Amino acid sequence: MADLPRCRRASWEEIDAWADRVADAVRAADAIPETIVGLTRGGWVPARLLCDRLGVKRLVSLRAQHWGVTATRTGAAELTEGLSGPVAGQSILVADDITDTGESLALAVTHVRDAGARRVESAALLHIAGAKHVPTYFAEEIAREAWAWIVFPWNYWEDLAALAARAAEPGTDLAGIRRALAERAGLRVPAADLARVAAWGALGPAAPSSTGSKRRPPRARRAP
């Protein structure tokens, strides 16, 4: 039986509140940046939310990748795509959704500094205590012993597919997978969402529907 991590789904209401708190802290420090660097993929939405709250018009991307399956605590971070625009001589805020190991944000800050930025600060909505990098600004700190895999709205479908695939033991139907996610991971999802992921083929052949139906969803038709 595959291990499943404890999960916590973040709501948009929480995300808006976290973004407000981070923006308030940046403003209180009189440190509104000229450019925000969004660490993609997870930090892109938080970066945009901070742009709106701080009145920053310039948003640049930098992609970091954690190798390994969703919901693992280990795995080396690596920058896989460089900055989408120049940052030399500018004040920069590097934004991510969460510092779990902190490796991605640490790499990003170093990369931006090496690219010639005049000042580099960092921000995350959530910070896990004990991470290798402590953001300059964060909305909420989570104790390491209270660690849970945070399912953000922008990661929901990817996380659901990966976690459901891990819960899909041979012969387990969708109802059994849904029950495993609820009981072992604390992740309660609508049956329709799990059926959609299964229709994408993300669960492989080991997840028949609970009714045993072999019907396939209708294909989209091209307009005449």
C-alpha positions in Angstrom: 0.0 0.0 0.0 1.5 3.3 -1.1 2.0 6.0 1.5 -0.2 9.1 1.2 0.7 12.4 2.9 -1.7 14.3 5.0 -3.2 17.0 2.9 -4.7 20.5 3.5 -6.7 22.2 0.8 -6.2 25.9 0.6 -9.2 28.0 -0.3 -9.2 31.2 -2.3 -10.4 33.1 0.7 -7.3 32.0 2.6 -5.1 32.8 -0.3 -6.5 36.3 -0.6 -6.0 36.8 3.1 -2.4 35.6 2.9 -1.6 37.8 0.0 -3.0 40.8 1.9 -0.8 40.1 4.8 2.4 39.7 2.7 1.6 42.9 0.8 0.9 44.8 4.1 4.3 43.6 5.4 6.1 44.7 2.2 4.4 48.1 2.4 5.2 48.5 6.1 8.8 47.9 5.3 8.7 50.6 2.6 10.1 48.0 0.2 7.8 47.9 -2.7 9.9 46.4 -5.6 10.3 47.6 -9.1 9.8 44.1 -10.4 8.3 40.9 -9.0 9.7 37.6 -10.1 7.2 34.8 -10.0 8.7 31.4 -9.3 6.8 29.2 -11.7 4.8 27.3 -11.7 3.5 27.5 -8.1 4.5 31.1 -7.4 3.0 32.6 -10.5 -0.5 33.2 -9.1 0.9 34.5 -5.7 3.2 36.8 -7.7 0.3 38.3 -9.7 -1.7 38.7 -6.5 1.1 40.7 -5.0 1.6 42.8 -8.1 -2.1 43.8 -7.8 -1.8 44.7 -4.1 1.5 46.6 -4.4 0.8 48.3 -7.7 3.8 46.6 -9.4 3.3 46.5 -13.1 6.4 44.4 -14.1 6.2 40.6 -13.5 9.0 38.3 -14.7 9.1 34.5 -14.5 11.7 32.1 -13.4 11.1 28.4 -13.4 12.2 26.0 -10.7 11.5 22.2 -10.8 11.4 19.8 -7.9 12.2 16.3 -9.2 10.1 13.6 -7.8 6.4 12.8 -7.4 3.9 15.1 -5.9 3.8 15.1 -2.1 7.3 14.0 -1.3 9.3 16.0 1.2 12.6 15.3 -0.5 14.0 15.9 -3.9 16.6 18.4 -5.2 15.4 21.6 -6.7 16.7 22.8 -10.0 16.2 26.0 -12.1 15.0 24.8 -15.5 14.3 28.1 -17.2 16.0 31.4 -16.8 14.5 34.8 -16.1 12.0 35.9 -18.8 13.3 39.5 -18.6 16.3 41.6 -17.2 16.5 42.5 -13.6 19.9 44.2 -13.4 20.0 47.3 -11.2 16.4 46.8 -10.0 14.8 46.1 -6.6 13.2 42.6 -6.9 10.8 40.6 -4.9 10.9 36.9 -5.6 7.5 35.2 -4.9 6.5 31.6 -4.3 3.5 29.9 -2.9 5.3 28.0 -0.1 8.7 27.3 1.3 8.6 23.6 2.1 12.2 22.6 1.8 13.0 26.2 0.8 15.4 25.0 -1.9 13.5 26.5 -4.9 13.3 30.0 -3.4 16.9 29.9 -2.2 18.1 29.0 -5.7 15.9 31.7 -7.2 17.1 34.5 -4.9 20.7 33.6 -5.7 20.0 33.5 -9.4 18.3 36.9 -9.4 21.1 38.4 -7.3 23.7 37.0 -9.7 21.7 38.5 -12.6 22.6 42.0 -11.2 19.6 43.0 -9.2 20.2 45.9 -6.8 18.1 44.5 -4.0 16.6 41.1 -3.7 13.9 40.1 -1.2 11.6 37.1 -1.1 8.1 36.3 -0.2 5.9 33.2 0.2 2.3 32.8 1.3 3.2 30.0 3.6 6.5 29.1 5.3 7.3 25.7 6.8 9.5 26.1 9.9 13.0 24.7 9.4 13.1 25.3 5.7 16.5 26.0 4.2 15.4 29.5 3.1 13.3 31.8 5.3 11.5 34.4 3.1 11.8 38.0 3.9 8.0 38.1 4.1 5.4 35.4 4.7 1.8 35.3 5.8 1.8 32.1 7.9 4.4 29.8 9.5 3.6 26.1 9.8 5.4 24.1 12.4 7.4 21.2 10.9 5.6 18.7 13.0 2.3 20.0 11.6 3.5 19.5 8.0 0.9 18.7 5.5 0.9 18.8 1.7 -0.8 22.0 0.8 -3.2 21.6 -2.2 -3.4 25.1 -3.7 -6.2 25.7 -6.3 -3.6 26.1 -9.1 -2.2 22.7 -8.2 -5.5 20.9 -7.5 -5.8 18.8 -10.6 -2.1 17.9 -10.8 -2.1 16.9 -7.1 -5.4 15.0 -7.3 -4.1 13.0 -10.3 -0.8 12.2 -8.6 -2.3 11.3 -5.2 -5.1 9.3 -6.7 -2.7 7.3 -8.8 -0.8 6.4 -5.6 -4.0 5.3 -3.9 -5.1 3.3 -6.9 -4.2 -0.3 -5.8 -4.9 -3.0 -8.3 -8.6 -3.7 -8.4 -9.6 -0.5 -6.5 -12.4 1.3 -8.1 -13.0 5.1 -8.0 -15.1 4.9 -4.9 -12.3 3.0 -3.2 -9.7 5.6 -4.3 -11.9 8.4 -3.1 -12.3 6.7 0.2 -8.5 6.2 0.5 -7.9 9.8 -0.2 -10.3 10.9 2.5 -9.3 8.4 5.2 -5.5 8.2 4.6 -4.8 11.7 3.3 -7.6 13.8 4.7 -8.4 14.9 1.2 -12.1 14.9 0.4 -12.9 15.5 -3.2 -16.1 15.3 -5.3 -16.6 12.0 -7.1 -17.0 13.9 -10.3 -13.5 15.3 -10.0 -12.0 11.9 -9.5 -14.0 10.6 -12.5 -12.6 13.4 -14.6 -9.0 12.6 -13.7 -9.7 8.9 -14.5 -11.1 10.0 -17.9 -7.8 11.7 -18.6 -6.0 8.4 -18.2 -4.1 9.7 -15.2 -4.9 6.7 -13.1 -4.0 4.0 -15.6 -6.1 0.8 -16.1 -6.3 0.0 -12.4 -9.3 2.3 -11.6 -12.6 1.2 -13.0 -15.7 3.1 -12.1 -17.6 2.0 -9.0 -20.4 0.7 -11.3 -18.1 -1.1 -13.6 -19.4 0.9 -16.6 -17.2 1.1 -19.6 -18.8 4.1 -21.1 -16.5 6.8 -22.2 -17.2 10.6 -21.9 -18.4 12.1 -25.2 -15.8 13.7 -27.4 -15.9 17.3 -28.2 -17.2 18.0 -31.7 -15.7 20.4 -34.2 -18.0 23.2 -35.1 -19.3 23.0 -38.7 
